[in-house]
Amino acid sequence: MELSSEIRGRPIKLQELERQTVFQFLEAQASNQPDQEAFVLYDQDCNRFSLTYRDWHNQSHALANALIEKGLGSDDTVIYISPNNLEYPVDIMALFKTGANVIALQQGYDGDSIIECLLKFECSVFMYHLDDKHPTQASMMQEVTKQFCQQSSNIKAVIAPASGAENIDFSRRVYSYTDLLSLGQSLSMSDMNMITSRVHPDDPALAQETSGSTGYPKLCQFSHLTLVLAALGTARIIGVDTASRIFLDLPFSWCSGMWAGINMAACTGATLICVHPTLTLTRRLTDFALKVLQDEKCSKAFLLPYLIYDINELGPLVLKYNFECLQRVLTGSQPVPLDLLRKLFTLLPNTEVFLSYGSTETALVASQKLGKDSLGVSMYGWMEVLDGVELTIRDDEGRVVSKGTIGEVWFD
């Protein structure tokens, strides 16, 4: 049975029973549309950079080749830390190809906490990039590298950026990122292709942090197949296809930045339009984000409530922009008051909004389609559970309760 996108453009087709990894989808995109932009990224200084599907595939292939040559494989766990940049999708896909399990930590950890994670999870590889706007980060990461090399008994590699790491001793276990890319391009791909072919969709691929909204943040483990299903499930809600241009301002290290960002691009062939999170999360340049939405002709957008609040505050100023290409908006993650969407529809009257529910552990599991003329009070928030998801009400011991009994919502 085939699943296909409804929206115009070359349809995304997936054999329902075919089990693939994210990087296998990427390989298909690089073959089918090599010159299409996979990522357009605006950095903290509002400069535009882009990465095509061909370059994404080739660079991740070269990096994976070098990592495998250094001994990285399916038995390894990697701590990865990076700001939003074009290296992030390249690195994640390269690490997936090696079969290693990646723990993607968010920015903001201090050095002691990073060391604690490296040792606690028995990591053999530490890979990071620096945030240019945080000048003290370089010295902190250099100290983390030193401590990791001294304290770990199973270290295989530290991969550090050449820029900003001048004081790092690039010994036989510490490698320059750019040198590894060059090495991977010069080596034969035969060993890498053999190892990559052994990566199974059910193998562990990625561990990401929860938000901590129900307590302390914890790590959630995902397989390659889970990442694919999360990306395609989200894509089907808002009708993503290869012609889609999707606005995203979330950190890639967030679960939504991963399955609605990096993995969705690889699995669907769409173009991801990324505004650096600091431009919107800190309310610095909401106006600039709207200009990007217009100029890049975004047809889909992930707008979390914080950005919708900021857009509404601009009021009539929003009307100077032309959003005729914006068909659908996905929102959620936090409570979304009805009045918030009513105000948004006065600014975007022709756009459909999909109210969604999910978590780090489950990705999206339910949604509700809303329009300017279908914003009824009585049914607001009544979402449909997505195909393949089972909803039950259970008691404290995990047993399904009878109708009318209060309990906890479970999604399977």
C-alpha positions as CSV (number, residue, x, y, z in Angstrom):
1,M,0.0,0.0,0.0
2,E,1.4,3.4,-0.9
3,L,1.0,6.7,1.0
4,S,1.1,9.9,-1.0
5,S,1.1,13.6,-0.3
6,E,-2.1,15.5,-1.3
7,I,-0.4,18.8,-2.0
8,R,0.9,19.8,-5.5
9,G,4.5,18.9,-6.4
10,R,6.1,15.6,-6.9
11,P,4.4,13.3,-4.4
12,I,6.2,11.7,-1.6
13,K,5.6,8.0,-1.7
14,L,6.4,5.5,1.0
15,Q,5.8,1.8,0.8
16,E,3.9,1.4,4.1
17,L,5.7,-1.8,5.0
18,E,9.1,-0.7,3.7
19,R,11.5,0.0,6.7
20,Q,14.2,2.5,5.9
21,T,16.6,4.7,7.8
22,V,16.6,8.5,7.5
23,F,19.9,8.5,5.6
24,Q,18.5,6.1,3.0
25,F,15.8,8.7,2.3
26,L,18.5,11.4,2.0
27,E,20.3,9.3,-0.6
28,A,17.1,9.1,-2.6
29,Q,16.6,12.9,-2.4
30,A,20.2,13.5,-3.5
31,S,19.6,11.3,-6.5
32,N,16.2,12.7,-7.5
33,Q,16.8,16.4,-6.8
34,P,20.5,17.0,-6.2
35,D,20.5,20.8,-6.8
36,Q,17.4,21.6,-4.7
37,E,18.2,23.4,-1.5
38,A,17.6,21.2,1.5
39,F,18.4,24.0,4.0
40,V,18.3,27.7,3.9
41,L,19.7,29.1,7.1
42,Y,19.8,32.6,8.4
43,D,22.5,33.0,11.1
44,Q,22.5,35.3,14.1
45,D,23.7,38.2,11.9
46,C,20.9,37.5,9.4
47,N,23.2,36.2,6.8
48,R,21.8,33.6,4.4
49,F,23.5,30.3,3.8
50,S,22.2,27.2,2.0
51,L,22.9,23.5,1.5
52,T,21.7,21.4,-1.5
53,Y,20.7,17.8,-1.2
54,R,23.8,16.7,-3.2
55,D,26.1,18.5,-0.8
56,W,24.3,17.3,2.3
57,H,24.6,13.7,1.1
58,N,28.2,14.0,-0.1
59,Q,29.5,15.8,2.9
60,S,27.8,13.5,5.4
61,H,29.1,10.5,3.4
62,A,32.7,11.9,3.6
63,L,32.5,12.6,7.3
64,A,31.0,9.2,8.0
65,N,33.8,7.6,6.0
66,A,36.4,9.3,8.1
67,L,34.7,8.5,11.4
68,I,34.4,4.8,10.5
69,E,38.1,4.9,9.6
70,K,38.8,6.2,13.1
71,G,36.9,3.2,14.5
72,L,33.4,4.6,15.1
73,G,30.6,2.0,14.8
74,S,27.4,0.5,16.1
75,D,28.9,-0.1,19.6
76,D,29.7,3.6,20.2
77,T,27.8,6.4,21.9
78,V,28.5,10.0,20.8
79,I,27.8,13.2,22.7
80,Y,27.0,15.9,20.1
81,I,26.7,19.6,20.9
82,S,26.3,22.4,18.3
83,P,24.4,25.6,17.6
84,N,22.1,25.7,14.6
85,N,24.4,25.7,11.5
86,L,24.7,23.9,8.2
87,E,27.2,21.5,9.8
88,Y,24.4,20.1,12.1
89,P,22.4,18.2,9.5
90,V,25.7,17.0,7.9
91,D,27.0,15.7,11.2
92,I,23.8,14.0,12.4
93,M,23.4,12.2,9.1
94,A,27.1,11.1,9.1
95,L,26.8,9.8,12.7
96,F,23.6,7.9,11.7
97,K,25.5,6.3,8.8
98,T,28.2,4.9,11.2
99,G,25.5,3.1,13.2
100,A,26.6,4.9,16.4
101,N,24.0,6.2,18.9
102,V,23.9,10.0,19.2
103,I,23.1,11.9,22.3
104,A,22.2,15.4,21.0
105,L,22.6,17.8,24.0
106,Q,21.2,21.3,23.9
107,Q,23.4,24.4,24.1
108,G,23.9,25.8,27.6
109,Y,25.6,22.9,29.5
110,D,28.6,23.9,31.6
111,G,31.8,21.9,31.3
112,D,31.3,19.8,34.4
113,S,27.9,18.7,33.2
114,I,29.2,17.7,29.8
115,I,32.0,15.6,31.4
116,E,29.5,14.0,33.6
117,C,27.4,13.0,30.6
118,L,30.4,11.7,28.7
119,L,31.4,9.5,31.5
120,K,27.9,8.5,32.7
121,F,26.9,7.2,29.3
122,E,30.3,5.7,28.6
123,C,30.7,7.7,25.4
124,S,33.6,7.0,23.2
125,V,33.2,10.1,21.0
126,F,32.7,13.8,21.7
127,M,31.8,16.0,18.8
128,Y,31.0,19.7,19.0
129,H,30.9,23.1,17.2
130,L,31.2,26.5,18.8
131,D,28.7,29.3,19.1
132,D,30.5,32.4,17.7
133,K,28.5,34.7,20.0
134,H,29.8,33.0,23.2
135,P,33.6,33.7,23.3
136,T,34.1,31.7,26.6
137,Q,32.7,28.5,25.1
138,A,36.0,27.7,23.3
139,S,38.0,27.6,26.4
140,M,35.3,25.6,28.2
141,M,35.3,23.0,25.4
142,Q,39.0,22.8,25.4
143,E,39.0,21.9,29.1
144,V,36.2,19.3,28.5
145,T,38.3,17.8,25.8
146,K,41.3,17.6,28.1
147,Q,39.3,16.0,31.0
148,F,37.6,13.6,28.7
149,C,40.9,12.4,27.3
150,Q,42.3,12.0,30.8
151,Q,39.3,10.3,32.5
152,S,37.8,8.1,29.8
153,S,39.0,4.6,29.4
154,N,37.2,3.9,26.1
155,I,37.7,7.2,24.2
156,K,38.0,6.9,20.5
157,A,37.8,10.5,19.2
158,V,37.1,14.1,20.0
159,I,36.1,16.0,16.9
160,A,36.6,19.8,17.4
161,P,36.3,22.7,15.0
162,A,39.6,24.0,13.8
163,S,38.5,27.6,14.3
164,G,38.4,28.5,18.0
165,A,40.3,25.4,19.1
166,E,43.8,26.7,18.6
167,N,44.9,25.6,22.1
168,I,43.7,22.0,21.7
169,D,46.4,19.4,21.3
170,F,45.3,17.5,18.2
171,S,46.8,14.2,19.3
172,R,45.9,10.8,17.8
173,R,42.5,10.9,19.6
174,V,41.6,14.6,18.9
175,Y,40.8,15.5,15.3
176,S,40.0,18.7,13.5
177,Y,36.6,18.7,11.9
178,T,37.8,20.1,8.6
179,D,40.7,17.6,8.5
180,L,38.3,14.7,8.9
181,L,36.1,15.9,6.1
182,S,39.1,16.1,3.8
183,L,40.3,12.6,4.9
184,G,36.8,11.1,4.2
185,Q,36.8,12.5,0.7
186,S,40.2,11.0,0.0
187,L,39.5,7.5,1.3
188,S,37.9,4.6,-0.5
189,M,34.2,4.3,0.3
190,S,34.0,0.5,0.2
191,D,34.3,-0.1,4.0
192,M,31.9,2.7,4.8
193,N,29.3,1.4,2.3
194,M,29.5,-2.1,3.9
195,I,29.1,-0.8,7.4
196,T,26.3,1.6,6.5
197,S,24.4,-1.2,4.8
198,R,24.4,-3.1,8.1
199,V,22.6,-0.3,10.0
200,H,19.1,-1.6,10.7
201,P,16.0,0.6,11.1
202,D,15.4,-0.8,14.6
203,D,18.9,0.1,15.8
204,P,19.2,2.9,18.3
205,A,20.0,6.2,16.5
206,L,19.3,9.2,18.6
207,A,18.7,10.2,22.2
208,Q,17.2,13.6,22.9
209,E,16.3,15.5,26.1
210,T,12.7,16.2,27.2
211,S,11.8,19.7,28.2
212,G,11.6,18.8,31.9
213,S,8.0,20.1,32.1
214,T,7.0,17.1,34.3
215,G,10.2,17.1,36.4
216,Y,13.9,16.9,35.5
217,P,14.8,16.6,31.8
218,K,15.5,13.0,30.8
219,L,16.8,11.3,27.6
220,C,14.4,9.6,25.3
221,Q,15.9,7.0,22.9
222,F,14.8,6.7,19.3
223,S,15.5,4.1,16.6
224,H,16.1,5.0,13.0
225,L,12.6,3.8,12.1
226,T,11.0,5.9,14.9
227,L,12.7,9.0,13.5
228,V,11.3,8.2,10.0
229,L,7.8,7.7,11.3
230,A,7.9,10.8,13.4
231,A,9.0,12.9,10.4
232,L,6.6,11.4,7.9
233,G,3.7,11.5,10.4
234,T,4.2,15.3,11.0
235,A,4.7,15.8,7.2
236,R,1.3,14.2,6.5
237,I,-0.5,16.5,8.9
238,I,0.4,19.6,7.0
239,G,0.8,18.1,3.5
240,V,4.6,18.4,3.0
241,D,6.0,17.5,-0.4
242,T,9.1,18.2,-2.4
243,A,7.7,21.6,-3.4
244,S,7.2,22.7,0.2
245,R,9.3,25.5,1.7
246,I,9.0,25.1,5.5
247,F,9.7,27.9,8.0
248,L,11.4,26.7,11.2
249,D,13.0,28.8,14.0
250,L,13.6,26.0,16.5
251,P,17.0,24.7,17.8
252,F,17.9,21.5,15.9
253,S,18.7,20.0,19.3
254,W,15.0,20.2,20.3
255,C,12.9,17.1,19.4
256,S,10.7,19.3,17.2
257,G,13.8,20.7,15.5
258,M,15.0,17.2,14.7
259,W,11.8,15.4,13.5
260,A,10.1,18.5,12.1
261,G,13.4,19.8,10.8
262,I,16.4,17.7,9.8
263,N,14.6,14.4,9.5
264,M,11.6,15.8,7.7
265,A,13.8,17.4,5.1
266,A,15.6,14.1,4.5
267,C,12.4,12.1,4.4
268,T,10.3,14.4,2.2
269,G,12.7,16.3,0.0
270,A,11.2,19.7,1.1
271,T,13.3,22.8,1.6
272,L,13.7,23.9,5.2
273,I,13.9,27.7,5.8
274,C,15.7,28.1,9.2
275,V,15.9,31.4,11.1
276,H,18.4,31.2,13.9
277,P,16.5,30.6,17.2
278,T,18.1,33.6,19.0
279,L,16.4,35.9,16.5
280,T,12.9,34.9,17.6
281,L,13.2,33.1,21.0
282,T,14.7,36.3,22.5
283,R,12.1,38.5,20.7
284,R,15.0,40.3,18.9
285,L,13.9,40.2,15.3
286,T,10.3,39.0,14.9
287,D,9.9,41.4,12.0
288,F,12.9,39.9,10.3
289,A,11.4,36.4,10.7
290,L,8.3,37.6,8.9
291,K,10.3,39.1,6.1
292,V,12.0,35.7,5.7
293,L,8.6,34.0,5.6
294,Q,7.6,36.3,2.8
295,D,10.8,36.5,0.8
296,E,11.5,32.7,0.9
297,K,7.8,32.1,-0.2
298,C,7.3,29.7,2.7
299,S,4.2,27.4,2.1
300,K,4.3,25.7,5.5
301,A,5.5,27.0,8.9
302,F,6.0,25.7,12.4
303,L,4.9,28.6,14.6
304,L,5.0,27.8,18.3
305,P,2.8,30.0,20.6
306,Y,5.7,32.4,21.7
307,L,6.1,33.5,18.1
308,I,2.4,33.8,17.5
309,Y,2.2,36.1,20.5
310,D,5.0,38.2,19.1
311,I,3.4,38.3,15.6
312,N,0.1,39.4,17.1
313,E,1.8,42.2,19.0
314,L,3.0,43.6,15.7
315,G,-0.6,44.0,14.7
316,P,-1.2,45.9,11.5
317,L,2.5,46.0,10.8
318,V,2.2,42.4,9.7
319,L,-0.1,43.4,6.9
320,K,2.8,45.0,5.0
321,Y,4.0,41.5,4.2
322,N,2.6,39.2,1.5
323,F,1.9,35.7,2.9
324,E,-0.1,34.4,-0.1
325,C,2.2,31.4,-0.3
326,L,1.6,30.4,3.3
327,Q,-0.9,27.6,3.2
328,R,-0.6,25.8,6.5
329,V,0.8,26.5,10.0
330,L,1.5,23.9,12.7
331,T,1.4,25.0,16.3
332,G,1.3,23.4,19.8
333,S,3.9,22.4,22.4
334,Q,2.2,24.8,24.9
335,P,-1.5,25.7,25.6
336,V,-2.8,27.8,22.7
337,P,-5.6,30.1,23.8
338,L,-8.5,30.5,21.4
339,D,-8.2,34.3,21.3
340,L,-4.5,33.9,20.2
341,L,-5.6,32.1,17.1
342,R,-8.5,34.5,16.5
343,K,-6.0,37.4,16.3
344,L,-3.7,35.4,14.1
345,F,-6.5,34.7,11.6
346,T,-7.2,38.5,11.3
347,L,-3.6,38.7,10.0
348,L,-3.5,35.4,8.1
349,P,-7.1,34.9,7.0
350,N,-6.3,32.4,4.2
351,T,-4.0,30.1,6.2
352,E,-5.1,26.9,7.8
353,V,-3.8,26.2,11.3
354,F,-3.2,22.7,12.7
355,L,-3.3,22.6,16.5
356,S,-1.2,19.6,17.6
357,Y,-0.4,17.6,20.6
358,G,2.7,15.5,21.2
359,S,5.8,15.0,23.4
360,T,9.4,14.2,23.1
361,E,8.6,10.6,23.8
362,T,5.8,10.3,21.2
363,A,6.3,13.1,18.7
364,L,2.9,14.2,17.4
365,V,0.0,12.0,18.2
366,A,-3.1,14.2,17.6
367,S,-4.1,17.3,15.7
368,Q,-7.0,19.6,14.8
369,K,-7.5,21.5,11.6
370,L,-8.7,25.1,12.1
371,G,-9.6,27.9,9.7
372,K,-10.9,31.4,10.0
373,D,-14.5,30.2,9.6
374,S,-14.2,27.1,11.6
375,L,-13.0,28.4,14.9
376,G,-15.9,27.3,17.1
377,V,-15.6,27.5,20.8
378,S,-17.4,24.3,21.6
379,M,-15.1,22.0,19.7
380,Y,-11.9,23.9,20.1
381,G,-9.1,21.5,21.2
382,W,-11.0,18.4,20.1
383,M,-8.2,16.7,18.2
384,E,-8.1,13.6,16.0
385,V,-5.7,10.9,17.0
386,L,-3.3,10.2,14.1
387,D,-3.3,7.0,12.1
388,G,-1.3,4.3,13.8
389,V,-1.7,5.8,17.3
390,E,-3.9,4.2,20.0
391,L,-5.3,6.3,22.8
392,T,-6.4,4.7,26.1
393,I,-7.3,5.9,29.6
394,R,-5.4,3.9,32.3
395,D,-5.2,3.8,36.0
396,D,-2.1,4.2,38.2
397,E,-1.1,0.6,37.5
398,G,-1.4,1.0,33.7
399,R,-4.7,-0.9,33.4
400,V,-7.3,0.4,30.9
401,V,-10.2,1.8,32.9
402,S,-14.0,1.6,32.1
403,K,-15.9,4.3,30.3
404,G,-16.5,7.4,32.5
405,T,-13.6,6.6,34.8
406,I,-10.9,9.3,35.3
407,G,-7.4,8.2,34.6
408,E,-4.2,9.0,32.7
409,V,-4.0,9.5,28.9
410,W,-1.8,6.9,27.3
411,F,-0.6,6.9,23.6
412,D,0.7,3.8,22.0
